[in-house]
Amino acid sequence: MGAIINAQNGKVLWLPFTVCCGSDASARPVDFRPDSALIVINGMRNEKGDGTHYYVLKQDRLTLIDSRPR
């Protein structure tokens, strides 16, 4: 389970899936930069579909923009 916390207003947005078991041991399961709306998920979402999944965070919503299977 994971969550995104807005540092400005304290609002919590729970990830709509679990993240686990990526085959790339060097990659972080969740990768982001504080100055970007892009969030990269490495591994499986809800224990399915190992790969790299790219989301954008806008108006407290995650939107999938690309997914690359391993």
Long-range contacts (C-beta under 8 A, 24 or more apart in sequence): 2-30, 4-39, 4-57, 4-62, 6-60, 7-34, 11-60, 13-57, 13-60, 13-61, 13-62, 15-62, 16-62, 17-45, 17-46, 18-45, 18-46, 18-47, 19-43, 19-44, 19-45, 20-44, 20-47, 21-47, 21-50, 22-50, 22-70, 23-50, 23-70, 24-70, 27-52
